[in-house]
Amino acid sequence: MQRFRVDAALIGDVLEQRHAGRSALWLWRQTIIALVHRIVSGVQQDPLRAAARVWGSVWLATGTLALSLSLPYVWMHFLWHYAAMLDMSWYPRSLGWMARSSPHIVWQLFILLHPWAWSYMAVWCAVLGALTWSLVRFKPRQRDLILTLLVLSQIGPCLPTLTRSFIDWSHEPANPVGILNLVWYAVFVFAAIPLSIVTGGRWWHTSHPVTAQSER
């Protein structure tokens, strides 16, 4: 409600009723009513400005989704080579050193943690953070919309692979390789990707406190 600039007195009344024992369902119902009333009032007071905001949000959402969904193409044609160079700089030597000098259990744990994918995951997360930072820098007032669209558009294409990993594990639930593959990919999809996007968005606000304060 504060984000949509609902009257502070109304927000205070709603919160007071909630603390007095009203249910969460009542709270959300009052919130939705207040937001709808605020939006309708804004449209009635200045329809041209409201239309311009909606049109701008549509264009921003379209551009954000287009950039996000085009990242696999950019990755394969421009960025994969750099990720491979990063991987070659440390992975073969580390693998050889671990094979020669580490105990067997440590070696097994190292392999089960998918070290061959760390470089690619790190570069992909860095790209997501940089893209988020650029978009938030371009439209700082639309940060929440940008973050939401990027997270959803990045997680969505990963769900079929995650589903296949779950099915493979369900066929052999006692196999530790299957469960570790599932856990590793789930952490990448549901933790690393959202965290890199949110970090990119927060980085702009942290490095530009004056802009962030003016938005509030």
WOCORCOR-V376014 format. One record per residue. RES is the residue in one letter. D_CENTER is the distance of its C-alpha to the mean C-alpha in Angstrom with 1 decimal. Layout:
res & d_center
RES & D_CENTER
RES & D_CENTER
This chain:
res & d_center
M & 23.1
Q & 23.1
R & 20.3
F & 22.7
R & 25.7
V & 27.5
D & 30.8
A & 30.6
A & 33.7
L & 32.2
I & 29.1
G & 31.6
D & 33.7
V & 30.8
L & 29.7
E & 33.4
Q & 33.9
R & 30.9
H & 32.3
A & 35.7
G & 34.6
R & 33.0
S & 30.5
A & 26.8
L & 27.5
W & 29.8
L & 27.3
W & 24.7
R & 27.6
Q & 28.8
T & 25.4
I & 25.1
I & 28.7
A & 28.2
L & 25.2
V & 27.2
H & 30.3
R & 28.6
I & 27.1
V & 30.5
S & 32.4
G & 30.3
V & 31.1
Q & 34.7
Q & 35.1
D & 33.6
P & 32.8
L & 32.5
R & 29.9
A & 27.9
A & 28.1
A & 27.0
R & 23.9
V & 23.1
W & 23.9
G & 21.8
S & 18.7
V & 19.5
W & 20.0
L & 16.8
A & 14.8
T & 16.9
G & 16.5
T & 12.7
L & 12.8
A & 15.7
L & 14.2
S & 11.1
L & 13.6
S & 16.1
L & 14.3
P & 16.2
Y & 19.4
V & 18.8
W & 18.0
M & 21.2
H & 23.4
F & 22.5
L & 20.2
W & 21.3
H & 24.6
Y & 23.1
A & 21.0
A & 24.3
M & 26.3
L & 24.0
D & 24.4
M & 28.2
S & 28.5
W & 27.9
Y & 27.5
P & 31.1
R & 32.8
S & 30.7
L & 31.3
G & 35.0
W & 35.3
M & 33.7
A & 36.0
R & 39.1
S & 38.7
S & 36.4
P & 37.6
H & 36.9
I & 34.5
V & 32.4
W & 32.5
Q & 31.4
L & 28.5
F & 27.4
I & 27.5
L & 25.7
L & 22.7
H & 22.2
P & 22.9
W & 23.4
A & 19.7
W & 18.6
S & 19.3
Y & 17.5
M & 14.3
A & 14.7
V & 15.4
W & 12.5
C & 10.0
A & 12.3
V & 12.3
L & 8.6
G & 9.2
A & 12.5
L & 11.4
T & 9.2
W & 12.2
S & 14.6
L & 13.4
V & 13.2
R & 16.5
F & 17.9
K & 17.0
P & 16.3
R & 17.4
Q & 14.8
R & 11.8
D & 10.6
L & 11.1
I & 9.4
L & 6.0
T & 6.7
L & 8.1
L & 5.8
V & 3.4
L & 7.0
S & 8.7
Q & 7.4
I & 7.9
G & 11.0
P & 13.1
C & 12.7
L & 14.2
P & 17.8
T & 17.9
L & 16.7
T & 19.4
R & 22.0
S & 21.3
F & 21.9
I & 25.0
D & 26.3
W & 26.0
S & 27.7
H & 30.7
E & 31.2
P & 29.7
A & 32.0
N & 30.8
P & 28.6
V & 27.2
G & 25.7
I & 24.0
L & 22.7
N & 21.4
L & 19.6
V & 18.3
W & 17.2
Y & 15.2
A & 13.7
V & 12.6
F & 11.1
V & 9.2
F & 8.3
A & 8.4
A & 8.4
I & 5.5
P & 2.8
L & 5.9
S & 6.7
I & 4.4
V & 5.7
T & 8.8
G & 9.4
G & 9.5
R & 11.6
W & 13.7
W & 15.1
H & 16.1
T & 17.6
S & 19.5
H & 20.7
P & 21.8
V & 24.4
T & 22.1
A & 19.8
Q & 23.0
S & 24.5
E & 21.6
R & 22.2
